[in-house]
Amino acid sequence: MATRPTSRGQAAGSGGPQEPSGSAAPAVPAGLRVAAAAQVTEAVGLCVAGAFAVASTADGRSHQLASGIALILIAFGTAAGLVAIAVALARARPWSRIPAAMTQLFVVIAGLTLLDGHRPEWGVPALVLAGLCLAGMFTPASLRALNRPSVKNPPRG
């Protein structure tokens, strides 16, 4: 049996998203946008730290060349991961809540370590961004947007 394509280019009844024409996707809560912006800002900070590591390694100030290169790769790889999590937060993907919260736990630890190491110019912004991200993620609207719909009566089989 042939099916006619819908306005989104999918066949009717194909299991794809069924939205009435003219309806927009639900708006992402402002808290999630704040959390995503904080996460991207942290990624930018990691890129800046990675650029400092590149300069130090190129000048020969790294303890060993291999450890300098490893630090650079870790910084830029982690920044890419943070951007991926931020995109998922901005799209209200349910899976993004745990990676974002765990990231902020590590950011808080790093921020406190930086403060303890007399680096408030790095530690204070890290702690502020972690606080903003967590506050944005745990607003009631954000929690509703990140929750998966519950299944009332799962099929038995």
Backbone as a ProteinNet text record, in pm:
[ID]
protein_1_A
[PRIMARY]
MATRPTSRGQAAGSGGPQEPSGSAAPAVPAGLRVAAAAQVTEAVGLCVAGAFAVASTADGRSHQLASGIALILIAFGTAAGLVAIAVALARARPWSRIPAAMTQLFVVIAGLTLLDGHRPEWGVPALVLAGLCLAGMFTPASLRALNRPSVKNPPRG
[TERTIARY]
84.6	0	89.8	68.4	149.3	99.1	195.1	159	206.4	135.4	174.9	267.8	364.7	457.3	386.6	434.1	382.5	461.3	429.4	498.4	645.7	686.5	826.4	903.4	841.7	910.2	910.1	837.1	829.9	696.2	695.4	571.1	478	351.3	252.7	249.7	246.1	243.2	379.1	488.5	621.1	684.7	615.8	670.1	751.1	761.7	837.2	755.2	811.3	737.2	614.6	502.7	377	334.7	364.4	325.1	226.2	124.3	34.9	110.5	74.5	145.7	123.8	230.7	223.2	254.2	265	296.4	447.7	492.1	635	671.4	799.6	848.1	835.6	820.7	809	934.2	913.4	1024	1113.5	1242.4	1338.8	1335.8	1327.2	1322.2	1446.9	1430.1	1541	1653.4	1618.9	1721.2	1813.9	1758.4	1843.2	1930.1	1878.3	1961.8	2077.2	2050.5	2156.8	2259.9	2211.7	2302.3	2388.4	2327.9	2403.5	2507	2469.1	2563.9	2680.8	2652.5	2760.2	2851.7	2792.9	2871.7	2961.6	2910.3	2991.4	3102.6	3072.2	3173.8	3286.2	3249.9	3352.8	3438	3374.7	3449.7	3547.4	3504.3	3593.2	3711	3683.4	3790.4	3890.6	3840.2	3930.9	4013.9	3954.8	4031.3	4140.7	4111.5	4213.3	4325.9	4289.6	4391.4	4471.4	4403.6	4473.6	4568.4	4530.2	4619.7	4743.2	4724.4	4840.3	4930.2	4870.7	4949.4	5025.2	4963.2	5032.9	5154.6	5135.2	5246.2	5357.7	5321.2	5422.3	5497.8	5425.3	5490.2	5580.8	5534.3	5616.1	5741.8	5734.7	5851.6	5945.5	5907.6	5992.2	5976.6	5873	5852.5	5774.3	5729.8	5662.7	5767.9	5733.6	5829	5881.7	5791.2	5827.1	5736	5787.7	5709.4	5581.1	5592.8	5476.3	5367.8	5406.7	5304.6	5240	5314.6	5256.5	5155.4	5189.5	5097	4972.5	4990.5	4875.6	4782.6	4840	4758.5	4678.9	4742.2	4673.8	4556.3	4579.6	4473.6	4359.7	4393.7	4288.9	4206	4271.5	4198.4	4102.6	4150.7	4063.8	3958.8	3992.2	3893	3781.3	3818.6	3717.7	3630.7	3691.5	3613.9	3510.5	3549.7	3454.8	3339.8	3370.9	3266.7	3171.6	3227.1	3142.8	3048.3	3097.7	3011.8	2899.1	2931	2826.9	2719.9	2762.2	2666.4	2584	2647.9	2575.7	2469.9	2503.3	2405.5	2287.2	2316.2	2208	2122	2184.5	2106.3	2017.3	2074	1996.9	1880.1	1890.2	1781.2	1693.1	1719.5	1642.4	1641.5	1756.5	1768.7	1778.4	1694.3	1694.3	1829	1904.5	2031.1	2136.5	2117	2221.1	2230.7	2129.7	2128.7	2243.6	2265.7	2369.2	2509	2543	2677.7	2702.4	2600.1	2618.3	2638.2	2561.6	2576.7	2712	2754.6	2885.6	2998.1	2983.4	3082.5	3094	2981	2983.7	3045.6	3027.8	3094.4	3246	3296.5	3440.5	3486.2	3400.8	3435.9	3445.8	3355.3	3361.6	3491.3	3525.6	3650.2	3769.7	3770.9	3881.9	3885.3	3769.6	3764	3816.3	3779.6	3830	3980.8	4027.3	4170.8	4244.9	4188.9	4251.7	4254.4	4146.6	4146.3	4250.7	4261.3	4360.6	4503.1	4519.8	4650.5	4675.6	4598.4	4615.1	4598.8	4498.1	4462.1	4315.9	4280	4138.1	4089.4	4179.2	4136.8	4082.9	4115.4	4061.2	3956.8	3978.2	3889.3	3753.3	3749.9	3621.1	3529.2	3577.9	3487.6	3441	3526.5	3486.5	3372	3383.9	3278.4	3149.4	3160.3	3040.3	2969.6	3045.8	2985.3	2920.8	2986.5	2927.4	2796.5	2794.6	2671.1	2559.9	2594.4	2493.4	2437.8	2525.9	2482.5	2390.6	2431.4	2347.9	2215.1	2218.4	2093.7	2000.4	2056.3	1973.7	1914.8	1992.1	1944.3	1837.3	1840.8	1750.2	1631.6	1602.4	1477.7	1363	1244.9	1133.3	1103.1	1108.9	1080.6	1186.9	1311.1	1418.3	1403.1	1369.8	1349.6	1235.9	1126.5	1014.9	1058.8	1138.1	1180.6	1277.3	1356.9	1455.2	1401.4	1282.5	1224.3	1170.1	1190.2	1130	984.2	897.2	756.8	745.4	661.9	645.5	551.5	572	486.4	392.7	262.6	164	144.7	113.1	89.3	180.2	298.6	385.8	324.6	348.9	291.3	353.6	270.1	318.7	336.4	440.8	454.3	539.2
-116	0	123.1	213.5	334.1	438.5	513.5	622.7	752.1	856.6	985.1	1056.8	1131.2	1201.6	1315.4	1340	1453.1	1576.9	1688.4	1813.5	1810	1715.2	1706.1	1608.2	1552.8	1463.9	1319.2	1285.4	1148.5	1090.6	961.6	895.9	896.9	918.1	916.2	777.2	768.8	640.3	574.8	646.7	586.3	587.1	635.9	636.7	761.2	850.1	973.1	1072.1	1188.2	1287.1	1334.5	1332.4	1373.8	1506.2	1614.5	1746.1	1806.5	1870.9	1940.4	2053	2079.5	2185.3	2318.7	2397.1	2528.3	2529	2410.8	2410.3	2410.8	2484.8	2493.5	2392.8	2357.6	2269.5	2341.4	2267.2	2333	2415.9	2529.7	2620.1	2561	2580.1	2534.8	2635	2586.6	2678.8	2766.8	2886.2	2980.6	2923.6	2846.6	2786.3	2694.5	2618.8	2530.2	2610.7	2722.8	2808.3	2867.6	2906.3	2957.8	2848	2727.4	2615.6	2583.8	2585.2	2557.7	2667.1	2792.3	2902.4	2891.7	2853.7	2836	2722.1	2614.9	2499.2	2537.9	2614.6	2659.4	2752.8	2838.8	2928.7	2849.5	2741.3	2654.4	2590.6	2552.3	2495	2596.8	2721.2	2827.3	2844.8	2841.6	2850.8	2736.9	2617.3	2504.3	2524.5	2583	2611.7	2715	2813.8	2912.7	2843.6	2756.7	2681.8	2591.9	2533.1	2451.3	2533.9	2657.1	2745.1	2780.2	2802.7	2825.1	2701.7	2584.2	2460.6	2445.1	2485.6	2481.6	2573.2	2695.1	2790.5	2739.5	2683.6	2631.6	2513.5	2426.5	2310.6	2354.4	2449.3	2497.4	2569.1	2637.5	2708	2615.4	2489.4	2395.4	2403	2470.8	2483.3	2366.6	2274.5	2155.4	2059.8	1987.7	1895.9	1796	1738.4	1649.9	1683.2	1666.3	1697.2	1613.6	1484.3	1395.9	1438.5	1480.1	1521.9	1653.3	1742.3	1865.9	1839	1748.2	1712.4	1644.8	1556.9	1489.9	1590.8	1687.7	1790.2	1871.2	1902.4	1976.7	1895.9	1768.1	1683.5	1665.8	1650.9	1636.7	1764.2	1879.8	2007	2026.7	2007.3	2030.1	1920.4	1796.7	1688.4	1709.6	1752.8	1780.6	1898.9	2000	2115.4	2072	1981.7	1931.8	1856.8	1778.2	1707.9	1803.8	1910.7	2010.6	2078.3	2104.8	2166.3	2070.1	1942.1	1843.3	1837.7	1841.8	1841.3	1970	2081.9	2209.7	2209.3	2153	2143.9	2057.3	1947.9	1860.7	1931.6	2008.8	2086.3	2187.6	2255.7	2357.1	2295.6	2168.2	2098.1	2020	2033.2	1967.2	1815.4	1757.8	1612.6	1553.7	1457.6	1403.1	1344.7	1286	1223.8	1324.9	1452.1	1552.4	1593.5	1563.8	1611.3	1553	1422.8	1359.9	1401.5	1397.1	1443.6	1589.4	1673.8	1815	1831.7	1760.2	1770.4	1715.4	1605	1549	1643	1705.1	1802.9	1915.7	1963.3	2074.1	2032.3	1907	1856.9	1869.1	1828.7	1837.9	1983.6	2068.1	2210.6	2272.9	2235.1	2286.3	2239.7	2113.4	2062.3	2137.2	2155.9	2228.9	2374.3	2437.2	2576.5	2591.9	2499.4	2505.3	2479.6	2388.4	2362.1	2485.4	2553.2	2675.5	2784.3	2797.2	2895.1	2859.2	2731.2	2686.4	2710.3	2706.4	2730.2	2876.6	2965.1	3110	3153.4	3097.7	3135	3177.6	3285	3324	3371.7	3418.4	3464	3349	3225.4	3108.5	3038.8	3035.3	2961.7	3024.5	3156.5	3223.8	3210.6	3238.4	3218.7	3074.1	2978.2	2837.6	2808.6	2857.4	2833.4	2905.6	3027	3102.5	3030.9	2985.2	2915.2	2784	2711.5	2587	2615.5	2720.8	2757.4	2796.3	2873.7	2912.8	2791.9	2702.7	2585	2497.7	2471.6	2388.3	2456	2586.4	2658.4	2654	2670.2	2664.7	2527.6	2423	2286.3	2243.3	2298.8	2251.6	2343.4	2434	2508.4	2412.4	2437.5	2345.3	2325.5	2433.2	2420.2	2334.5	2350.4	2269.6	2123	2096.7	1957.8	1892.9	1967.6	1913.4	1886.6	1977.5	1960.2	1843	1815.2	1707	1571.4	1567.8	1440.3	1365.2	1235.1	1150.5	1127.8	1117.3	1091.2	952.4	943.7	815.5	725.4	597.5	498.2	446.1	474.3	435.7	284.5	224.1	79.8	19.8	-29.7	-87.1	-213.8	-237.9	-358.2	-484.1	-585.2	-713.7	-808.1	-886.6	-972.2	-1081.3
0	0	0	-88.5	-99.9	-0.1	50.5	140.7	79	105.4	49.3	146.9	96.1	184.7	256.9	377.8	453.9	416.3	479.2	447.8	486.7	572.4	614	526.2	424.5	333.2	378.8	484	530.5	489.9	471.6	435.7	555	528.3	636.3	696.7	827.7	895.5	904.8	874.2	876	1013.6	1113.5	1248.1	1279	1184.4	1206.2	1286.1	1315.7	1393.6	1317.9	1383.8	1322.8	1385.1	1318.5	1367.4	1268.8	1320.9	1229.7	1162.3	1038.2	966.6	1035.3	1043.7	1103.9	1252.8	1317.6	1460.2	1478.8	1575.4	1602.7	1710.8	1715.1	1819.5	1953.4	2062.9	2192.3	2221.7	2282.3	2310.8	2419	2402.2	2502.3	2617.6	2740.9	2855.6	2862.9	2915.8	2927.5	3013	3115.3	3200.3	3123.5	3029.5	2948	2852.9	2804.1	2718.6	2798.9	2923.8	3011.2	3038.8	3068.5	3096.1	2973.9	2856.4	2733.9	2707.9	2732.2	2713	2810.2	2934.5	3032.4	2990.7	2939	2895	2776.8	2683.1	2569.4	2616.7	2712.7	2766.3	2833.5	2901.9	2960.2	2850.9	2740.8	2628.8	2570.8	2561	2511.9	2607.5	2737.6	2836.5	2823	2795.7	2773.5	2647.9	2545.5	2423.5	2450.9	2534.6	2572.3	2649.1	2743.8	2818.4	2723.3	2625.7	2526.3	2442.7	2410.2	2334.4	2417.1	2547.8	2634.8	2637.5	2639	2637.9	2506.8	2396.4	2266.8	2270.7	2321.8	2328.1	2419.2	2533.8	2626	2565.8	2498.1	2437.1	2322.7	2243.7	2131.3	2179.8	2293.7	2349.1	2423.9	2439.5	2510.9	2661.5	2710.4	2854.4	2913.1	2830.7	2879.6	2934.5	3041.6	3104.3	3001.5	2926.6	2815.7	2698.6	2579.2	2459.8	2454.4	2486.6	2479.8	2579	2698.9	2795.5	2752.1	2689.4	2637.5	2528.5	2439.3	2330.9	2387.4	2485.4	2546.7	2613.2	2682.7	2748.2	2646.1	2534.5	2427.3	2373.4	2345.3	2290.8	2390.4	2517.9	2619.9	2628.4	2626.5	2638.5	2521.7	2399.1	2283.5	2267.9	2303.6	2298.6	2399	2519.1	2621.3	2580.5	2519.8	2473.1	2369.2	2280.1	2180.2	2247.5	2350	2424.1	2494.6	2551.2	2618.3	2519.7	2400.2	2298.1	2259.6	2246.8	2213	2322.6	2448.3	2558.4	2557.4	2527.9	2523.2	2413.5	2298.7	2189.7	2232.7	2300	2346.9	2451.4	2540.3	2637.3	2566.1	2466.9	2394.6	2318.1	2285.5	2216.6	2313.3	2443.9	2550.6	2533.9	2503.8	2492.6	2633.5	2667	2803.4	2847	2755.6	2792.8	2836.5	2805.8	2831.9	2978.4	3059	3197.7	3279.5	3274.6	3356.4	3312.2	3181.8	3143.7	3180.8	3167.5	3202.1	3352.8	3433.6	3579	3623.6	3565.8	3601.7	3560	3444.8	3400.4	3500.8	3550.2	3644.6	3777.8	3816.6	3936.8	3921	3804.6	3779.9	3767.2	3711.6	3701.2	3840.4	3930.3	4067.7	4134.8	4118.1	4175.8	4118.6	3987.4	3924.4	3971	3983	4028.3	4169.7	4258.5	4395.3	4399.8	4314.9	4307.3	4256.9	4159	4108.8	4215.3	4291.9	4400.7	4506.5	4536.2	4633.4	4582.5	4451.3	4389.8	4359.8	4419.6	4403.8	4257.9	4191.4	4054.9	4049.2	4121.1	4121.2	3985.2	3899.1	3766.6	3681.3	3715.9	3648	3735	3865.9	3955.3	3973.9	3990.9	4012.6	3890.7	3768.2	3653.8	3638.5	3669.2	3660.1	3756.5	3879.5	3978.3	3942.6	3890.4	3850	3735.3	3636.6	3523.1	3566.4	3655.4	3704.9	3777.4	3858.3	3928.2	3832.7	3730.2	3631	3556.9	3518.4	3443.4	3528.7	3652.8	3739.7	3771.7	3797.8	3825.5	3705.7	3585.5	3465.4	3440.6	3471	3447.6	3546.3	3667.9	3771.1	3796.6	3703.7	3713.8	3683.7	3738.6	3713.1	3564.2	3486.4	3342.5	3273.5	3314.2	3254.3	3291.5	3415.8	3457.7	3380.2	3359.3	3280	3136.8	3079.6	2940.5	2924.7	3027.7	3018	3061.8	3122.6	3164.1	3044.2	3046.1	2943.5	2979.9	2879.3	2913	2977.7	3079.5	3149.1	3070.4	3086.7	3023.7	3130.1	3113.8	3215	3222.3	3109.7	3104	2997.9	3037.5	2937.1	2877.4	2749.1	2686.6	2746	2762.8	2813.6	2697.3	2703.8	2589.1	2609.6
[MASK]
+++++++++++++++++++++++++++++++++++++++++++++++++++++++++++++++++++++++++++++++++++++++++++++++++++++++++++++++++++++++++++++++++++++++++++++++++++++++++++++

